[in-house]
């Protein structure tokens, strides 16, 4: 297994642990894999792999770059509400795994 594949596997395991901690009992493996694979370009930037759930600027970045651009949801209030709800749901994880955060946003907005 390559070094990057090992890092991705570890990152996915961390995402699964945080999702379970946030109350997700049945995780859609395909959806999570998609989110984790999208993070492969960020593997060298530890800060980019996590979401600061208490930082309004960070949540706005998630809304613009993920909810609007990737999910195609332009409703600002709906996107902000989803970000805040996910941040609250993941409050027990100090460093919120971005793949897990995006996974929960996608599920809330589906």
N, C-alpha and C positions, 0 to 999 in steps of 0.2 A: 504494500500500500504506500502511495506517495505521501510526502509530508503534508501536502495540501489536503489530500483525502483524509488523512488522520485528523487534521485540524477541523475539517468539516464534520467528521463523525463525532468528534468531541463536542463541537458547537451544537450539533443536532441533539445529542444526549442532554446537554444543558437546557436546550429549548424544551425538550420533553419533560424534564424535571420541573421547570418553571410552569409549564402548562398544567401539570398535575397539581402543583402547589396552588395554582390559581383556580382550581376546581374543575378542570377539563378531565372528564373520565374516559371519553373515547376520542382519541386523537386521529384525525384523518391524515394518515401517513403520506399520501400523495401530495396533499396541500402543504404539509410541513416540509416535505422534501423540496418542493418548488420554492418555498421561502428560503430555506437553507442554501440551496444552490445559487440563488440570487445574491447571497452574501459572499460568495467565493472571491469576488473582486475586492472585498473589504477586509479579507483575512489579515492583511498586514497592518490594519489600522484598528487597534483594539477599541478606541473610543467610538468608532463608527459602528461597531457591532452591537452596541447597547443603546437603549433609549433612556433618557433622563425624564422620568415620568412626572416630576414636579416642576419642570422647566417649561413655561408656556411657549417659549420660542422653539424648543425641541418638538413639542406637540404640534405646533403650527407647521414645522418642517415635515413631520410625518403626514399631516393632513395634505399638504400641497404635493409632496413628492411621491407619496404612496397612494393615499385615498383618491386624490384627484387624478394624478397621472397614470397610475397603474390600475386602479379599480374603476376609474371613470365616474366617480361620484362628485358632482360639482356643488351639491348642497352644503354650504359652509357650516351651518348649524348642525346638520346631521353628522358631518365629518368630525367636528369638534366634540360633539357628544360621544361619538364612538371612541375617540382618543382618550377622553377623560374617563370614560367607563372602563376602558382596558387598563389605563394607569391605576385606577382604583382596584380593579380586579387583581392586578399584579403587584399590589402595594407591599406584599411580603417579600418580594425579590428586590433587593437593593439595586442591583445592576440588571435591568430588564433586557433580556435577550431580544434583539431586534426581530429575529425570525419569529419568535413566539409572540411578540407584540403585534407584528403584522398579521400573523395567523389569526389572532383573536379579533383584530380589526376587521379582517375579511369575513370572519364568521358573523360578527355583529351586523355587518352591512349587507350580508347576503340576502 
